[in-house]
């Protein structure tokens, strides 16, 4: 698995010491809500849960830890990679709420898309994001993703239904962003 670097960020394979990095950031309610979790029902992150998180990431064929200025920030993955149709689904999560809104998500997504459309020769990358996560949607739009539709009432969060926004970007669209 390659290490991808640029713009002050590194996307790298997980290491054992990431357990402590993940544990230190915990499960901040404001971050977990953006993943579709009920802020009132989020358990504290335990050492065992952090260990399992790192193990799961380490066994994933296309998953990286996002590191900023030498510190653990989150994860980014290409799920469901289909070599025949040359497509995958993007998933990204920042666990440090203090780093949100600084353009780091855009940089991480761009690094991964460059790898996906370059080295992996994918044609398409898609994602789904809960509709109230406007910051993430703005990030994805700035990276070339287009809204392709909505899955209505797809997520039940804190007693309310929310739509999932379905987005996608094609290789030629990333190239035109340059």
HELIX and SHEET records of a PDB file:
HELIX    1   1 UNK A   18  UNK A   25  1                                   8    
HELIX    2   2 UNK A   29  UNK A   34  1                                   6    
HELIX    3   3 UNK A   39  UNK A   41  5                                   3    
HELIX    4   4 UNK A   47  UNK A   59  1                                  13    
HELIX    5   5 UNK A   97  UNK A   99  5                                   3    
HELIX    6   6 UNK A  104  UNK A  117  1                                  14    
HELIX    7   7 UNK A  134  UNK A  142  1                                   9    
HELIX    8   8 UNK A  171  UNK A  177  1                                   7    
SHEET    1   A 8 UNK A   4  UNK A   6  0                                        
SHEET    2   A 8 UNK A   9  UNK A  12 -1                                        
SHEET    3   A 8 UNK A  63  UNK A  68 -1                                        
SHEET    4   A 8 UNK A  71  UNK A  82 -1                                        
SHEET    5   A 8 UNK A  87  UNK A  94 -1                                        
SHEET    6   A 8 UNK A 124  UNK A 130  1                                        
SHEET    7   A 8 UNK A 160  UNK A 170 -1                                        
SHEET    8   A 8 UNK A 146  UNK A 157 -1                                        
END                                                                             
